[in-house]
């Protein structure tokens, strides 16, 4: 059965989050600048998944989280990495990390980021193009953490600076064609 879970974000979820045409604008210098979307089993995925969002970096964003549920080597984190690369971490227990390396997200440009897992291959995509792939040893272990957008779920002070829009979680590995 195919499921999709679109996370709708409302400005009222956090006082310091500013809405910009339905997107959320986050400021890493403000400790309340993130959205706690709560815990819901409907968007907990294990075997197959796609996590995706549109992001707009206001400034260089080393370690700024796009979204996460990571906890005690379970769940996931989708975040910025060194030099504006994108990183997706799949908890199995232990961490299985995939990084875009030399392919980076430009500052002040809308960029689509996605991570898919089909039970075998974990693929990281930027603007619909696969930039990295590998094979975790097992499916993602389920976390009991809330879904946090714009900050780490467990490790704090790793806030995103910029705008996040159209956050989507799918219980299937979407194809490159579907993502484009």
C-alpha positions as CSV (number, residue, x, y, z in Angstrom):
1,X,0.0,0.0,0.0
2,X,1.3,3.4,-1.0
3,X,1.3,6.1,1.7
4,X,2.5,9.7,1.6
5,X,2.6,12.0,4.5
6,X,2.9,15.7,3.8
7,X,3.8,17.6,6.8
8,X,1.9,20.9,6.9
9,X,3.6,23.6,8.8
10,X,1.8,26.5,10.5
11,X,3.4,29.6,11.9
12,X,1.6,29.1,15.2
13,X,3.7,26.0,16.0
14,X,6.5,28.1,17.2
15,X,6.5,31.8,18.0
16,X,9.9,32.5,16.4
17,X,9.2,30.8,13.1
18,X,8.1,33.2,10.4
19,X,5.9,32.1,7.6
20,X,6.9,33.1,4.1
21,X,4.2,32.1,1.6
22,X,3.5,28.9,3.5
23,X,7.1,28.0,4.0
24,X,8.9,28.4,7.3
25,X,11.8,30.8,7.8
26,X,14.3,29.8,10.5
27,X,17.0,31.8,12.2
28,X,19.8,29.7,13.8
29,X,20.7,32.5,16.3
30,X,17.2,32.1,17.9
31,X,17.0,29.1,20.1
32,X,13.2,28.7,19.5
33,X,13.6,28.7,15.7
34,X,12.4,25.2,14.8
35,X,9.1,23.3,14.4
36,X,8.2,20.4,16.6
37,X,5.8,18.4,14.4
38,X,5.1,15.9,17.2
39,X,5.2,12.1,17.1
40,X,2.9,10.2,14.8
41,X,3.2,6.6,13.8
42,X,1.8,7.5,10.3
43,X,5.1,9.1,9.4
44,X,7.4,6.6,11.0
45,X,9.1,4.6,8.3
46,X,11.3,1.6,8.5
47,X,11.7,-0.4,5.4
48,X,11.2,1.9,2.4
49,X,11.1,5.7,2.6
50,X,11.6,9.1,0.9
51,X,12.2,12.3,2.9
52,X,12.3,15.4,0.8
53,X,12.0,19.2,1.1
54,X,12.8,22.5,-0.6
55,X,15.4,24.5,1.2
56,X,16.8,28.0,0.8
57,X,20.0,28.8,2.6
58,X,20.3,32.3,3.9
59,X,23.9,31.8,4.8
60,X,26.5,29.0,5.0
61,X,24.8,26.3,7.1
62,X,27.3,23.8,8.5
63,X,25.4,21.3,10.7
64,X,22.0,23.0,10.3
65,X,19.3,20.3,10.5
66,X,16.6,20.2,7.8
67,X,14.5,17.6,9.7
68,X,15.2,14.8,12.2
69,X,14.0,12.1,14.5
70,X,17.4,10.8,15.6
71,X,17.7,9.2,19.0
72,X,20.1,6.7,20.5
73,X,21.2,5.4,17.0
74,X,17.7,5.2,15.7
75,X,15.6,7.3,13.4
76,X,17.2,9.7,10.9
77,X,18.6,13.1,10.4
78,X,18.6,15.1,7.2
79,X,21.1,18.0,7.6
80,X,23.6,20.3,6.2
81,X,27.3,19.3,6.5
82,X,30.7,20.8,6.0
83,X,30.9,23.4,3.2
84,X,27.1,23.3,2.5
85,X,27.1,19.6,1.5
86,X,23.9,17.7,2.4
87,X,24.0,14.6,4.7
88,X,21.4,12.0,5.5
89,X,21.9,9.7,8.5
90,X,20.0,6.4,8.7
91,X,20.0,4.9,12.3
92,X,20.2,1.0,12.2
93,X,21.4,0.9,15.4
94,X,24.6,2.7,14.8
95,X,24.7,5.5,12.2
96,X,24.9,5.0,8.5
97,X,25.8,8.3,6.9
98,X,25.5,9.4,3.2
99,X,27.0,12.7,2.2
100,X,26.8,14.7,-1.1
101,X,30.5,15.5,-0.8
102,X,31.6,18.0,-3.5
103,X,28.0,18.6,-4.6
104,X,26.8,21.4,-2.4
105,X,23.7,23.6,-1.9
106,X,24.2,27.2,-3.1
107,X,23.4,30.0,-0.7
108,X,20.3,32.1,-1.6
109,X,19.0,29.6,-4.2
110,X,16.0,27.3,-3.8
111,X,17.2,23.7,-3.8
112,X,15.3,20.4,-3.6
113,X,16.8,17.7,-1.4
114,X,15.7,14.1,-1.0
115,X,16.8,10.8,0.5
116,X,15.3,7.5,-0.6
117,X,15.7,4.0,0.7
118,X,14.2,0.9,-1.1
119,X,15.2,-1.7,1.4
120,X,18.6,-2.0,-0.2
121,X,19.9,1.3,-1.7
122,X,20.0,4.6,0.1
123,X,20.2,7.4,-2.4
124,X,20.7,11.1,-1.8
125,X,19.4,13.5,-4.5
126,X,19.9,17.2,-5.0
127,X,17.5,18.9,-7.5
128,X,16.4,15.5,-8.7
129,X,20.0,14.2,-9.5
130,X,21.5,11.3,-7.5
131,X,24.6,12.7,-5.9
132,X,25.5,9.7,-3.6
133,X,24.3,6.2,-2.9
134,X,25.3,3.2,-0.8
135,X,23.7,0.2,1.0
136,X,23.0,0.3,4.7
137,X,23.3,-3.1,6.4
138,X,19.7,-3.1,7.6
139,X,16.5,-1.0,7.6
140,X,16.2,2.1,9.7
141,X,15.5,1.5,13.4
142,X,12.4,3.4,14.6
143,X,12.9,6.3,16.9
144,X,10.5,7.5,19.5
145,X,11.5,11.1,19.0
146,X,9.2,13.8,17.7
147,X,9.8,14.9,14.1
148,X,11.7,18.2,14.4
149,X,12.1,20.6,11.4
150,X,14.9,23.1,11.4
151,X,16.8,21.6,14.4
152,X,18.1,18.3,15.7
153,X,15.7,16.0,17.5
154,X,18.2,15.0,20.2
155,X,21.3,17.1,19.6
156,X,20.4,20.7,20.0
157,X,22.0,24.0,18.8
158,X,22.2,22.7,15.2
159,X,19.6,25.0,13.8
160,X,19.0,25.7,10.1
161,X,19.3,29.2,8.9
162,X,17.0,29.8,5.9
163,X,13.7,28.7,4.6
164,X,12.2,25.1,4.5
165,X,9.2,24.4,2.4
166,X,7.1,21.4,1.2
167,X,8.5,18.8,3.6
168,X,7.3,15.4,2.5
169,X,7.7,11.9,4.0
170,X,6.7,8.9,1.9
171,X,6.6,5.2,3.0
172,X,8.1,4.2,-0.4
173,X,11.3,4.9,-2.2
174,X,10.1,7.4,-4.8
175,X,11.8,7.2,-8.2
176,X,14.0,9.9,-9.7
177,X,11.1,10.7,-12.1
178,X,8.6,11.1,-9.2
179,X,11.0,13.4,-7.4
180,X,11.8,15.6,-10.3
